[in-house]
Amino acid sequence: MTKNATLTIDGNSFELPIHTPSAGPDVIDIRKLYGQAGVFTYDPGFTSTAACDSTITFIDGDKGELLHRGYPIDQLASQSHYLEVCFLLLYGYLPEADELEKFERLVTNHTMIHEQMHNFFRGFRRDAPPMATMVGVVGAMSAFYHDSTDINDEHQREVASIRLVAKMPTIAAMAYKYSIGQPFVYPRNDLDYASNFLNMCFSVPAEEYQVNPILARAMDRIFTLHADHEQNASTSTVRLASSSGANPFACIAAGIACLWGPSHGGANQACLEMLKEIGSIDRIPEFIARAKDKNDSYRLMGFGHRVYKNFDPRATVMKESADEVLELLGVEDNPLLQVAMELEKQALADPYFAEKKLFPNVDFYSGIILEAMGFPTSMFTPIFAMARTVGWISQWKEQLADPQLKIGRPRQLYMGETSRDYVDIEKR
Ligand code: SDX
């Protein structure tokens, strides 16, 4: 039975259908509103707007729930692994053993990039931030992989999906190696996805490099925790770019560009830089005061979320990983972790943060783990981008399969000058 919402404007009533989801709030369908009532809705930042329907990821911000195809993130983080989560996001179900083995072999065999793409890196200054390199190189993939840019060809969409999931670690590792002046390290087919990434980042030709399995497990878990997150800013960017028919590499490059901002994926880097700036526990009150000061635009990086209003389930798992990694590395008394834990404690005890429902998000602890592993802060967001690529691709595939797909084209509340005649310069 269809439910309707009734909108009354100047005595005229308009019936708007209400759609009931499998989980989450009902949705008022306003697609015919402008045609019927001649009005737009107004929702900058899309705080109350569902831009699409999807079956991939569900978030309940009040309960702190995150499901990928129905499976809770804490179960996936503890019982699954990143490439299996990639399969789940891309195809909608948990694979049987032979399907998973075939998928992992396919990804493994596509981890190398076209040798001529190495020249791209050499065009950048050595001190270029790896995010800039990644945006450039991923966008340029459309200049090398022409045989997987036709979005109307299902096989090409599949090839592009596997290529992007497989090659992002290689590109991110090469961006890192280039920024520190070390030689590129080729991917190895005998290593799992996370171990391969660590090897490409940290091994050098001069000596053997042994991947520590606990660090590899923590790395894999970080990838899983960042894999997808509903219609966040970068995913919405990928969907909007794809709605015009742009090729997959261009769409993912657009997603990387959006993720870069400190309010989004750039927060893990900004959070660690904030912890370093705080420096010691006794300076925490000063920074909390700044974050609360209405006249100061300063915000605590790693705190708050548009959707989570109690806790970010990913932060909970990430903190467990942080404890494990720091203990393994014998840096459990890491001063940054001490500052982070005390900052969390003081912020959560402060009425301002409780009232505004500001809690540590996924970016709060990830930076501490990554730094402990030896990554510079400039590699934090590239790692986020790499892990999120499967989410962007899954949402991209879902949108292209939607028969109702239209180009995204929002309208506006125009507050500028109304029509007026041009004035010659002599008369101004
Ligand atoms: C990610 O969308 C996703 O799913 C993103 C993500 C994903 O996986 O894709 O989860 C990844 O981006 C996580 C968020 C990382 N960003 C940060 O940690 C940066 C710091 N956080 C803020 O910039 C902010 O909390 C946002 C951007 C995350 C959310 O902003 P909203 O929902 O637009 O909230 P808001 O800006 O309207 O803030 C509401 C109030 C404001 O105060 P008032 O104007 O009502 O008085 O809370 C305050 C804000 O000033 N506030 C903060 C704060 N965040 C919000 N005050 C201090 N410190 C903060 N961090």
Residues whose N, C-alpha, C, O or C-beta is under 5 A from the ligand:
A	BS01	SDX	H229 N232 A233 P262 S263 H264 G265 A267 A291 Y298 R299 L300 M301 G302 F303 G304 H305 R306 K356 N361 D363
